[in-house]
Amino acid sequence: MPNRPQSRALAAQRDRRESVAKHWIVGSVIAVAAIWAGSEVFAEAHENITVSHGYTNFGDLKYGPDAVLDYVNPDAPKGGEFSQWAMGTFDSFNLRTRKGVPAALATIGSESILTATLDDPYGTYCYLCETLEYPESRDWVIFNLRDDVKFWDGSTMTAGDLKFIFELSLEQGITEYRSVYSEFIDSVEVIDDFTIKFTFTESAPRRDVVRWVGGTSALSQAWFEETGTRLDEASDEPFMATGAYRLDEVDIGRQIIYRYDENWWGADLPINQGRNNFETIRIEYFADSSAAFEGFKSGAYTYRNENSSLQWATGYDFPARENGWVNVEELNNGAIGTGQGFVFNLNQEKFQDRRVREALSRMINFEWMNKTLFYDLFERPESFWDNSDLKAVGLPSPEEIAILQPLVDEGLLDAEILTTEAVIPPVSASAERQLDRGQLRAASALLDEAGWIAGDDGLRRKDGEVLSVSFLERSPQFDRVINPIVENLKRLGVDAVLERVDTAQYIERRRSGAFDITNASLGQGYEPGQQLAQFFGSAAAEDSSRNPMRLKMPAADRLIETVVAAKTLEDLTTATRALDRVLRAERFWIPQWQKNVHTVAYYDLFEFKEIPPLGLSPIDNWWYNADRSAELRAAGAFQ
């Protein structure tokens, strides 16, 4: 975008300077000179200021300021219901605290200053703002806000609301967020009702800062002050926001209905055309996945993103499918992998030896699982950036070595990282046997080396302590997956068990660190930055929902700094590959499985234009076919 110094905010500042100049005639020349010399406004007026409808660090924005998204149907009809399922229960609508069990789609009504699309990996676009402006230094950013944004209660959103919630997040937000970002903001200034300026500290990562503050949600200051609601406490209702959907009905632990707000301020924006097409969004809660699947078969809800290979391969032969009422499809998935896997709790002393972690990971025979349990539907993840150019492969490049060598020289990394190929999960010699004897021998040797010796009873001990491992899980769907792993571990001499608990216990024990091994999705984005510290940084390790393994690794901290400091896409790619290589070599993560397609089933009353490359979001861009819905109801599709 062209540089234009005389933006709305700077023009307003110019007007204020002119007002000061008029009074200067009757004042002191020296005094006014001092005012101008110390004026930040005066300095800014001479900077090269970029003004744009969006922001990107690399290349050009995909969309112009008045564009309609390519993957939507701008003429999609409005109305109807979209329904899906959730497991367990809930007791809060606040995702900004670690207290309570959050409801599904709790932030559906939340809107932020900038927004992303599902087909532009590097761009973000003005949403609550009309334009943003910033200098080359990224020392600050100004958002020129829209003056027509309304909260659900009809009040107008102002810059004051944004300043309030931003500062409240740094005061009361989750610890992992505050620990990473609290030192990066110097000031937040409300220039006028619809202009807000964020100024950053010298240490703030310049590639991240605009998008970081651009992610500030619009929440009502007046509502927070009237209700006394806190960000660090559970909430039995959503915060007062500006979005297209708001809470309509709730049956705690059983059902949630969100309804389209007929007075929604953003309905006519070009970027919203063809989106938010449903009148209601309904969430049905079930105790477990088996009960949920039975509910789908009977028409209790209408959309299912199937994550069970068993169900996908064998379960979709029920009458509604045979009658043509249900569509079962594999839709393209071009996004970075989810990084789904088991993670060790590194606070447990027994898991602080990398040899132990590697030994246990060798007892997962993915090839057998994929053939026997998954019907060959899955691939195994290898990286936190699978399906992208950021993934580390093979031996490190000379550019990666240049980054890694200083960490080796300082003793933060073993020298083998420079001459060893990127770690990939062990491959079984046979998919026909649950236990791979070659992997068993390799694992046994590792445990022997680590001092865990098998006794006469077959159990391994060190200093009199039995090597025990518990898998913390909440879904019965995982039983058939984890039980064979438990059996393999027992053959290794490990006292292994599956510990399945209810949703509330599962969430609380993960938060408090009361587990040995649990599930985690550690997949990352196309432009990694400071958010890496929430997943892999030492500062957030003891109180982070994104770093459940409690990783505290100085080499990773340094590499995160290198990634954050990267200014070009080439440098970012090299630094991320180096980080990926080091994280995988640490073996705190046992990759599970992933698909390169979305496996979805839905009643034949929805339509869509296309699946965007970076994600599947039917609530956002699908629509409801009322005629087809009437036909299905008349045929008895819904009980």
HELIX and SHEET records of a PDB file:
HELIX    1   1 ARG A    8  TRP A   24  1                                  17    
HELIX    2   2 VAL A   29  ALA A   37  1                                   9    
HELIX    3   3 GLU A   40  ALA A   45  1                                   6    
HELIX    4   4 ALA A  159  GLN A  172  1                                  14    
HELIX    5   5 THR A  175  TYR A  181  1                                   7    
HELIX    6   6 VAL A  209  GLY A  214  1                                   6    
HELIX    7   7 GLN A  221  THR A  227  1                                   7    
HELIX    8   8 PRO A  270  ASN A  272  5                                   3    
HELIX    9   9 SER A  289  LYS A  297  1                                   9    
HELIX   10  10 SER A  309  LEU A  310  1                                   2    
HELIX   11  11 GLN A  311  GLY A  315  3                                   5    
HELIX   12  12 PRO A  319  GLU A  322  1                                   4    
HELIX   13  13 GLU A  349  PHE A  351  5                                   3    
HELIX   14  14 ARG A  354  SER A  361  1                                   8    
HELIX   15  15 PHE A  366  THR A  372  1                                   7    
HELIX   16  16 PRO A  398  ASP A  409  1                                  12    
HELIX   17  17 ALA A  415  LEU A  418  5                                   4    
HELIX   18  18 ARG A  437  GLU A  449  1                                  13    
HELIX   19  19 PRO A  476  PHE A  478  5                                   3    
HELIX   20  20 ASP A  479  LEU A  492  1                                  14    
HELIX   21  21 THR A  503  SER A  512  1                                  10    
HELIX   22  22 LEU A  532  PHE A  536  1                                   5    
HELIX   23  23 ALA A  541  ASP A  543  5                                   3    
HELIX   24  24 PRO A  554  ALA A  565  1                                  12    
HELIX   25  25 LEU A  569  GLU A  586  1                                  18    
HELIX   26  26 PRO A  618  ASN A  621  1                                   4    
HELIX   27  27 ALA A  626  ALA A  635  1                                  10    
SHEET    1   A 5 ILE A  49  SER A  52  0                                        
SHEET    2   A 5 CYS A 129  PRO A 135 -1                                        
SHEET    3   A 5 TRP A 140  LEU A 145 -1                                        
SHEET    4   A 5 THR A 195  PHE A 200 -1                                        
SHEET    5   A 5 ILE A 185  ASP A 192 -1                                        
SHEET    1   B 3 GLY A  54  TYR A  55  0                                        
SHEET    2   B 3 THR A 124  CYS A 126 -1                                        
SHEET    3   B 3 LEU A 114  THR A 115 -1                                        
SHEET    1   C 4 GLU A  81  MET A  87  0                                        
SHEET    2   C 4 THR A 280  PHE A 286  1                                        
SHEET    3   C 4 GLN A 255  TYR A 260 -1                                        
SHEET    4   C 4 TYR A 245  ASP A 251 -1                                        
SHEET    1   D 3 TYR A 303  ASN A 305  0                                        
SHEET    2   D 3 VAL A 597  TYR A 603 -1                                        
SHEET    3   D 3 VAL A 326  ASN A 332 -1                                        
SHEET    1   E 3 ILE A 517  SER A 521  0                                        
SHEET    2   E 3 GLN A 340  PHE A 344 -1                                        
SHEET    3   E 3 TRP A 589  PRO A 591 -1                                        
SHEET    1   F 3 ILE A 453  ALA A 454  0                                        
SHEET    2   F 3 ARG A 460  LYS A 462 -1                                        
SHEET    3   F 3 GLU A 465  VAL A 466 -1                                        
SHEET    1   G 2 SER A 468  GLU A 473  0                                        
SHEET    2   G 2 ASP A 495  ARG A 500  1                                        
SHEET    1   H 2 PHE A 606  GLU A 607  0                                        
SHEET    2   H 2 TRP A 623  TYR A 624 -1                                        
END                                                                             
